[in-house]
Amino acid sequence: MYIFHKLLLILLLSLSGALGKNEECVDERIKDSECGSYCYKIVKPLLQYAASVRSKEHQFNDLIATIQIKDATIESLDKQLMLCMPEQKDCLTQEKMMSANQAILDKIQNLEDQLKEWQNKASEISEQKSKEAANVPTEPTTTTTTTTTIAPTVPIAKEIKKPPEKKKEKPSSCIGEQGDEVEIQVPGMNPFYVSCDSSLAGPGWIVIQRRIDGSENFNRNIHEYCAGFGNSNHEFFIGLDKLHLLTSFRQHELYIYLKNMHNEVRYARYGNFRIGGPNEDYMLKTADEYSGNAGDAMDYYRKSRFSTPDYDRDNDPIRNCAKLYKSGWWHNKCHSSNLNGVYRTAQYAHSVGVQWKTWHTTSLQFVQMMIRPVK
């Protein structure tokens, strides 16, 4: 390129004399009419050639730059290849080592399998010899030669499976049961615990109500009387729903134990006792076959419905007996007995309270109502 520039300079100098006559013709864009014909014919081809050479020079420079970029790329790839070669060798070496280790592991596994197989065979042979030795009769030998006989195999009796034990059914009463508290079940309700008593009137009684000291409030609404309340080991009421299911499931007798403030004891017993369900307002349907020495105070309540202060079902057209006497009971007009009445101490025994009027009108010290299935 340097030589080419020199030649071009010499040529231009040689033509400077000829060009002096037409100094105004300096650009190829000047029209032919503005220049002499001689100037135009000599300079125009030279300028065209110079433009062509310059274009070629630009293309040449672009090619040189592209080649340099490619060379740099090749050099970078060579360096990367050189760096990767040791790692590739290491990887290949590791693969070979893994393959060798796997082969060793396979051989060890085969040896372990053979050892287990030999152990199983040895165990079978040992068991067979033990059975044979057990079946050979022990007799004194009379000669020096002995013969071994194999006894026939005795079939092993199959184990007789016992039938599954039936789940013990829960009792429906306290009869034949031990303890003061027993879980029973009657149709129509989940199992529940009841308090049992065998000290006052013989065994098998379910306690349904008890009054001792006034620690429990018996002035309650109908929902509480239906569900029951209190402590079954102290003062409580079993609940109208349970009492209905018990007495409807089978015939029950009722026993009422009474003690006054002077520790005198009386009782009333009914051979047939039953109450209705919620659709009958837990009516006292039956309280028959009375016996005892306290008098028949339940006779006044036959066919009476159960009333509470918030659930007036008595037969009095004017008064709400349950609200007046603060208790739930089979009030008629109002009562001749009220074992759920307000508990009174000895000082206030003459006030209206826990009463059994066929004996006397003073409030009682202790009451316990019990039922038992009739045999």
WOPE-V394766 format. One record per pair of residues at least 24 apart in sequence whose ideal C-beta (glycine too) atoms are under 10 Angstrom apart, sorted by sequence separation. I is the first residue (numbers start at 1). J is the second residue. D is the distance in Angstrom with one decimal. If there is no record, write none. Layout:
I:J:D + I:J:D
//
This chain:
15:39:9.6 + 18:42:6.7 + 19:43:7.2 + 174:198:7.9 + 182:206:8.5 + 208:232:10.0 + 210:234:7.1 + 211:235:6.0 + 212:236:9.9 + 250:274:9.8 + 267:291:8.9 + 268:292:4.3 + 269:293:9.7 + 281:305:3.7 + 282:306:4.0 + 306:330:5.6 + 307:331:4.7 + 343:367:9.5 + 18:43:9.2 + 178:203:9.7 + 207:232:7.2 + 210:235:5.7 + 211:236:9.5 + 247:272:9.3 + 267:292:4.7 + 268:293:8.1 + 269:294:9.2 + 273:298:8.6 + 280:305:7.2 + 281:306:6.0 + 282:307:9.6 + 304:329:8.8 + 305:330:7.0 + 306:331:8.3 + 307:332:9.5 + 327:352:9.9 + 336:361:10.0 + 338:363:9.7 + 339:364:7.9 + 177:203:8.8 + 181:207:10.0 + 207:233:9.6 + 209:235:8.8 + 210:236:6.0 + 211:237:9.6 + 247:273:6.1 + 248:274:6.6 + 266:292:7.1 + 267:293:6.6 + 268:294:4.4 + 270:296:8.4 + 280:306:9.4 + 281:307:8.1 + 304:330:4.3 + 305:331:8.5 + 326:352:9.1 + 327:353:9.3 + 341:367:9.8 + 15:42:6.5 + 176:203:8.1 + 177:204:7.8 + 180:207:9.3 + 209:236:7.2 + 210:237:8.5 + 246:273:9.8 + 247:274:4.2 + 248:275:8.2 + 266:293:5.1 + 267:294:5.8 + 268:295:7.0 + 276:303:9.6 + 303:330:9.1 + 304:331:6.6 + 305:332:9.4 + 307:334:9.1 + 325:352:6.3 + 326:353:9.6 + 327:354:8.9 + 337:364:9.9 + 340:367:9.1 + 15:43:7.8 + 175:203:7.1 + 176:204:7.1 + 208:236:8.9 + 209:237:5.2 + 210:238:9.6 + 246:274:9.3 + 247:275:5.8 + 248:276:8.3 + 265:293:9.1 + 266:294:3.7 + 268:296:6.7 + 270:298:6.6 + 278:306:9.9 + 301:329:8.0 + 302:330:8.8 + 304:332:4.7 + 324:352:9.1 + 325:353:8.9 + 339:367:5.1 + 174:203:7.5 + 175:204:3.7 + 207:236:8.2 + 208:237:7.4 + 209:238:6.8 + 246:275:9.3 + 247:276:9.3 + 248:277:7.4 + 265:294:9.2 + 266:295:8.1 + 268:297:6.9 + 270:299:9.7 + 276:305:8.1 + 282:311:9.9 + 301:330:4.2 + 303:332:8.9 + 304:333:9.1 + 339:368:9.4 + 340:369:9.7 + 174:204:5.0 + 175:205:8.9 + 208:238:4.3 + 243:273:9.4 + 244:274:8.5 + 245:275:10.0 + 268:298:7.0 + 275:305:9.7 + 276:306:9.0 + 281:311:8.0 + 283:313:8.8 + 300:330:9.0 + 301:331:7.9 + 302:332:9.0 + 325:355:9.0 + 337:367:9.9 + 339:369:6.7 + 12:43:9.7 + 15:46:8.0 + 173:204:6.5 + 174:205:6.3 + 175:206:9.3 + 207:238:7.6 + 208:239:8.7 + 243:274:9.4 + 244:275:5.4 + 275:306:7.7 + 282:313:8.8 + 300:331:9.9 + 301:332:5.7 + 304:335:9.4 + 173:205:8.9 + 174:206:5.3 + 206:238:7.8 + 243:275:5.9 + 244:276:6.7 + 245:277:8.4 + 254:286:9.5 + 281:313:4.8 + 298:330:8.2 + 300:332:5.7 + 308:340:9.6 + 173:206:6.3 + 174:207:8.8 + 244:277:5.0 + 254:287:6.7 + 300:333:8.8 + 12:46:8.0 + 172:206:9.8 + 208:242:8.2 + 209:243:9.2 + 244:278:7.8 + 252:286:9.6 + 254:288:9.8 + 258:292:9.3 + 301:335:7.8 + 11:46:7.3 + 208:243:5.9 + 240:275:7.1 + 251:286:8.9 + 253:288:9.9 + 254:289:9.6 + 257:292:9.9 + 258:293:9.6 + 300:335:7.5 + 301:336:7.7 + 192:228:9.0 + 195:231:9.4 + 196:232:9.8 + 206:242:9.4 + 240:276:9.5 + 241:277:8.2 + 244:280:8.9 + 253:289:7.8 + 254:290:9.6 + 255:291:9.9 + 256:292:7.9 + 258:294:5.5 + 300:336:4.2 + 301:337:7.8 + 195:232:4.2 + 206:243:9.5 + 240:277:8.8 + 241:278:7.4 + 248:285:9.3 + 255:292:8.5 + 257:294:9.1 + 299:336:8.2 + 300:337:7.6 + 8:46:8.6 + 12:50:9.7 + 194:232:7.2 + 195:233:6.7 + 208:246:8.2 + 240:278:7.9 + 244:282:6.3 + 247:285:8.5 + 253:291:9.8 + 256:294:7.1 + 297:335:8.6 + 298:336:8.5 + 299:337:9.9 + 193:232:7.1 + 195:234:9.6 + 208:247:9.6 + 243:282:7.8 + 244:283:9.8 + 247:286:8.2 + 258:297:9.8 + 297:336:5.0 + 298:337:6.9 + 206:246:7.1 + 296:336:9.4 + 297:337:3.7 + 8:49:8.9 + 195:236:7.8 + 240:281:9.5 + 241:282:8.6 + 244:285:9.7 + 256:297:8.7 + 295:336:9.2 + 296:337:9.7 + 297:338:9.3 + 298:339:10.0 + 8:50:7.0 + 240:282:4.5 + 256:298:8.1 + 295:337:9.1 + 297:339:9.1 + 195:238:8.4 + 287:330:9.0 + 294:337:9.3 + 194:238:7.2 + 208:252:9.7 + 254:298:8.0 + 8:53:8.1 + 284:329:9.6 + 192:238:9.1 + 206:252:8.4 + 208:254:8.5 + 282:328:9.6 + 284:330:4.5 + 192:239:9.1 + 209:256:8.9 + 210:257:9.3 + 211:258:9.9 + 283:330:7.8 + 5:53:9.6 + 194:242:8.2 + 205:253:9.2 + 207:255:9.9 + 211:259:9.8 + 282:330:8.2 + 284:332:9.5 + 4:53:7.1 + 205:254:9.9 + 281:330:9.7 + 192:242:6.7 + 205:255:6.5 + 207:257:9.8 + 181:232:6.9 + 1:53:9.4 + 180:232:9.0 + 181:233:7.7 + 189:241:7.3 + 194:246:8.8 + 201:253:9.7 + 205:257:9.7 + 226:278:7.2 + 4:57:9.0 + 180:233:7.5 + 188:241:8.9 + 189:242:6.8 + 192:245:9.9 + 202:255:9.0 + 188:242:9.9 + 201:255:4.9 + 189:244:9.8 + 200:255:7.5 + 201:256:9.8 + 275:330:8.3 + 1:57:6.9 + 186:242:8.0 + 188:244:9.0 + 189:245:5.5 + 201:257:7.2 + 222:278:9.6 + 226:282:7.8 + 188:245:5.1 + 189:246:9.2 + 200:257:5.1 + 225:282:8.3 + 300:357:8.9 + 184:242:9.6 + 186:244:10.0 + 187:245:7.1 + 197:255:9.2 + 199:257:9.9 + 297:355:8.5 + 298:356:9.5 + 300:358:8.9 + 1:60:8.2 + 186:245:4.9 + 222:281:9.2 + 297:356:5.2 + 299:358:8.7 + 1:61:9.9 + 185:245:10.0 + 186:246:5.8 + 188:248:8.5 + 189:249:9.8 + 197:257:8.9 + 222:282:9.1 + 297:357:6.0 + 298:358:9.2 + 186:247:9.8 + 187:248:8.9 + 188:249:8.0 + 295:356:7.4 + 297:358:4.3 + 184:246:8.6 + 186:248:8.7 + 187:249:6.0 + 294:356:5.9 + 295:357:8.1 + 296:358:6.3 + 297:359:7.8 + 186:249:4.8 + 243:306:9.8 + 295:358:2.6 + 186:250:8.8 + 294:358:6.5 + 295:359:5.7 + 200:265:9.2 + 208:273:9.8 + 294:359:4.8 + 295:360:9.6 + 201:267:7.3 + 240:306:6.3 + 292:358:9.9 + 293:359:8.4 + 294:360:9.7 + 200:267:8.2 + 292:359:9.9 + 201:269:7.7 + 240:308:10.0 + 268:337:9.0 + 172:245:9.9 + 173:246:8.1 + 172:246:8.1 + 173:249:9.4 + 172:249:6.7 + 173:250:8.5 + 172:250:7.6 + 173:252:8.5 + 258:337:9.6 + 226:306:9.1 + 225:306:7.0 + 256:337:8.9 + 258:339:8.5 + 225:307:9.6 + 226:308:9.4 + 225:308:5.7 + 256:339:7.4 + 261:344:8.8 + 222:306:7.9 + 224:308:8.2 + 261:345:8.5 + 262:346:9.0 + 222:307:8.4 + 223:308:8.9 + 226:311:9.6 + 261:346:4.6 + 289:374:9.7 + 222:308:4.5 + 224:310:9.9 + 225:311:8.3 + 260:346:9.7 + 261:347:9.5 + 221:308:5.6 + 222:309:8.9 + 223:310:8.7 + 262:349:9.6 + 220:308:6.7 + 221:309:7.0 + 222:310:6.1 + 223:311:8.9 + 240:328:8.7 + 261:349:5.0 + 268:356:7.6 + 188:277:9.6 + 219:308:8.7 + 220:309:8.2 + 221:310:4.6 + 222:311:3.8 + 260:349:8.0 + 261:350:9.8 + 219:309:6.7 + 220:310:9.0 + 221:311:7.1 + 222:312:9.9 + 266:356:7.8 + 268:358:8.1 + 222:313:9.0 + 237:328:8.0 + 268:359:8.8 + 266:358:9.4 + 266:359:5.4 + 266:360:9.5 + 264:359:9.0 + 258:354:9.1 + 260:356:9.1 + 264:360:9.4 + 273:369:9.7 + 225:322:9.8 + 258:355:10.0 + 274:371:9.7 + 258:356:5.6 + 266:364:9.5 + 273:371:6.2 + 260:359:7.7 + 273:372:9.7 + 222:322:9.3 + 256:356:7.7 + 260:360:7.0 + 262:362:9.4 + 264:364:10.0 + 221:322:9.9 + 258:359:6.7 + 261:362:6.8 + 264:365:9.4 + 265:366:8.6 + 267:368:9.7 + 268:369:9.7 + 269:370:9.8 + 270:371:9.4 + 273:374:9.4 + 225:327:9.7 + 226:328:9.7 + 237:339:9.8 + 258:360:10.0 + 260:362:6.6 + 261:363:7.6 + 263:365:7.4 + 272:374:7.4 + 219:322:8.8 + 225:328:4.5 + 237:340:7.1 + 260:363:8.5 + 261:364:7.7 + 262:365:8.4 + 263:366:8.8 + 271:374:7.0 + 219:323:9.0 + 224:328:8.3 + 225:329:9.5 + 260:364:5.6 + 261:365:5.1 + 259:364:6.6 + 260:365:5.9 + 261:366:9.6 + 219:325:9.1 + 220:326:9.7 + 222:328:7.4 + 258:364:5.7 + 259:365:5.2 + 260:366:8.6 + 219:326:4.2 + 220:327:8.7 + 221:328:8.3 + 258:365:9.0 + 259:366:3.9 + 218:326:7.9 + 219:327:6.2 + 220:328:6.4 + 235:343:8.3 + 258:366:7.5 + 259:367:7.6 + 217:326:9.2 + 218:327:5.4 + 219:328:8.1 + 257:366:7.6 + 258:367:5.9 + 259:368:8.9 + 218:328:7.0 + 257:367:7.0 + 258:368:8.5 + 218:329:9.2 + 256:367:7.2 + 257:368:4.5 + 258:369:9.9 + 256:368:7.5 + 257:369:7.9 + 255:368:8.4 + 256:369:5.3 + 257:370:7.4 + 255:369:7.6 + 256:370:7.8 + 225:340:8.6 + 254:369:6.9 + 255:370:4.7 + 254:370:7.4 + 255:371:7.5 + 253:370:9.0 + 254:371:5.5 + 255:372:7.3 + 252:370:9.7 + 253:371:6.7 + 254:372:8.6 + 252:371:4.4 + 253:372:5.7 + 218:338:9.7 + 220:340:9.0 + 252:372:6.3 + 253:373:8.0 + 218:339:9.1 + 219:340:8.7 + 252:373:5.7 + 253:374:5.5 + 218:340:4.6 + 219:341:9.1 + 251:373:6.9 + 252:374:6.5 + 253:375:9.7 + 218:341:7.4 + 219:342:7.3 + 250:373:5.3 + 251:374:4.5 + 218:342:7.7 + 247:371:6.9 + 249:373:8.6 + 250:374:7.6 + 251:375:9.6 + 217:342:9.4 + 218:343:7.8 + 246:371:6.6 + 217:343:9.4 + 243:369:9.7 + 247:373:9.6 + 216:343:8.5 + 246:373:8.6 + 211:339:6.8 + 214:342:7.9 + 215:343:8.4 + 243:371:7.8 + 210:339:9.8 + 211:340:8.0 + 214:343:3.1 + 209:339:6.6 + 211:341:8.9 + 213:343:7.1 + 214:344:7.7 + 209:340:7.3 + 212:343:8.5 + 214:345:7.5 + 238:369:8.9 + 211:343:6.1 + 213:345:8.8 + 235:367:9.7 + 237:369:9.0 + 238:371:9.1 + 218:354:8.9 + 214:353:9.0 + 214:354:8.9 + 211:353:9.5 + 211:354:5.5 + 214:363:9.9 + 211:363:9.7 + 213:365:9.0 + 211:364:7.3 + 212:365:8.5 + 213:366:9.0 + 211:365:8.5 + 212:366:6.1 + 211:366:6.6 + 212:367:8.5 + 210:366:8.3 + 211:367:4.3 + 212:368:8.8 + 210:367:7.0 + 211:368:7.7 + 209:367:7.2 + 210:368:4.9 + 211:369:9.2 + 209:368:7.1 + 210:369:7.6 + 208:368:8.9 + 209:369:4.1 + 210:370:9.2 + 207:368:6.2 + 208:369:5.1 + 209:370:8.6 + 207:369:7.3 + 208:370:6.6 + 209:371:10.0 + 205:368:9.1 + 206:369:9.8 + 207:370:5.3 + 208:371:5.8 + 205:369:9.7 + 206:370:6.4 + 207:371:8.6 + 205:370:3.9 + 206:371:5.4 + 204:370:9.4 + 205:371:7.1 + 206:372:6.7 + 201:368:9.5 + 204:371:10.0 + 205:372:4.9 + 206:373:9.0 + 200:368:6.7 + 204:372:5.1 + 201:370:6.9 + 203:372:8.8 + 204:373:7.7 + 200:370:7.3 + 202:372:8.4 + 197:368:7.2 + 201:372:8.4 + 204:375:9.4 + 195:368:9.6 + 197:370:5.9 + 196:370:9.1 + 195:370:9.2 + 197:372:9.6 + 196:372:9.8 + 194:371:9.8 + 174:370:9.2 + 174:371:9.6 + 175:372:6.9 + 173:371:8.6 + 174:372:7.4 + 175:373:6.4 + 173:372:6.7 + 174:373:9.3 + 173:373:5.0 + 175:375:8.4 + 172:373:7.5
//
